[in-house]
């Protein structure tokens, strides 16, 4: 069941369950670089954010990285639900994806009613 966030937190997708995946979509399992020590709990929901478009980027696992163009606004491209938490990492299920997710994509957990992502900082 979804669980409300207890703090704002940024994480990165650092891997998938299957080594051969270069692009991630709904129903895939991903690993995040934040865990229990960072305040993550089972049921927390992360929004995957990206600024820029990976069109034209290499599609090999060794070269593929998500675009980050600070001159463009961040866009929500997916939603993850944490299904298992370890001390410094978490496992999450991709519940929704508007585009293919990539290893390295930013995942944000925000307090309910909070201001949401800071799209005006340009520092993503």
C-alpha atoms as one frame of an Amber mdcrd trajectory, in Angstrom:
protein
   0.000   0.000   0.000   1.198   3.540  -0.682   2.750   5.259   2.325   3.140
   9.024   2.715   6.638  10.440   2.630   8.107  11.613   5.921  10.624  13.910
   4.173  11.647  15.277   0.786  14.311  13.108  -0.812  16.102  12.814  -4.169
  17.383   9.435  -5.362  18.826   7.956  -8.550  17.885   4.795 -10.412  21.112
   2.795 -10.166  20.138  -0.552 -11.671  17.521  -3.039 -12.767  16.804  -6.630
 -11.906  17.863  -7.748 -15.391  21.396  -6.790 -16.445  20.493  -6.628 -20.151
  17.911  -3.839 -19.788  18.939  -0.415 -21.044  15.453   1.104 -20.986  12.931
   0.590 -18.206   9.130   0.709 -18.308   6.010  -0.228 -16.343   6.171  -3.400
 -14.239   9.978  -3.481 -14.262  11.849  -3.528 -10.959  14.561  -0.919 -10.312
  17.052  -0.191  -7.562  17.482   3.239  -5.938  20.543   4.632  -4.183  18.600
   5.617  -1.029  17.373   3.364   1.760  16.253   3.089   5.364  19.103   5.309
   6.598  17.787   8.071   4.319  14.177   7.768   5.525  12.780   5.515   2.778
   9.976   3.120   3.768   8.101   0.405   1.900   5.153   1.962   0.073   6.839
   5.328  -0.519   6.235   6.732  -3.989   8.938   8.426  -6.046   8.290  10.512
  -9.169  10.895  10.117 -11.917  11.899  13.519 -13.287  13.879  14.456 -16.400
  14.784  17.630 -18.263  15.674  17.002 -21.880  15.100  14.290 -24.444  17.260
  11.166 -24.982  16.422  11.129 -28.721  19.618  10.627 -30.670  21.679   9.473
 -27.672  23.542   6.126 -27.886  21.485   3.124 -26.774  24.276   0.908 -25.465
  24.260   0.313 -21.707  27.822   1.604 -21.323  27.067   4.947 -23.023  23.417
   5.595 -22.198  22.735   8.229 -19.580  19.659  10.347 -19.012  19.692  13.857
 -20.422  19.874  16.753 -17.985  19.367  20.126 -19.622  18.982  22.782 -16.912
  17.652  25.242 -19.497  14.520  23.068 -19.824  11.874  22.467 -17.149  11.844
  19.123 -15.351   9.079  16.790 -16.520   7.540  13.893 -14.603   8.046  10.788
 -16.723   7.302   7.965 -14.287   6.259   6.795 -10.864   7.924   4.190  -8.638
   6.637   2.436  -5.516   9.170   1.121  -3.038   8.615  -2.599  -2.395  11.707
  -3.423  -0.310  14.109  -1.297   1.727  17.661  -2.045   2.853  19.926   0.244
   4.876  21.318   2.239   1.926  19.316   1.027  -1.095  15.705   0.382  -2.082
  13.892  -1.801  -4.578  10.971  -0.202  -6.415   8.338  -1.240  -8.942   7.694
   1.041 -11.917   3.982   1.767 -11.534   3.699   4.202 -14.428   5.957   5.469
 -17.189   5.243   8.105 -19.817   8.621   7.476 -21.466  11.360   4.898 -21.161
  13.238   5.310 -17.886  17.019   5.089 -17.777  19.616   4.128 -15.200  20.713
   7.435 -13.716  17.279   9.092 -13.876  16.349  11.313 -10.923  13.580  10.045
  -8.620  11.966  12.509  -6.183   9.932  11.762  -3.071   8.043  14.785  -1.730
   5.980  15.457   1.379   2.252  15.591   0.685   1.179  19.149   0.001   4.771
  20.260  -0.411   5.971  22.614  -3.108   7.017  19.795  -5.431  10.084  19.870
  -7.645  12.082  23.064  -7.837  11.918  23.688 -11.563  13.292  27.191 -11.357
  16.724  26.448  -9.904  18.299  25.309 -13.141  20.648  23.133 -11.088  19.364
  19.696 -11.877
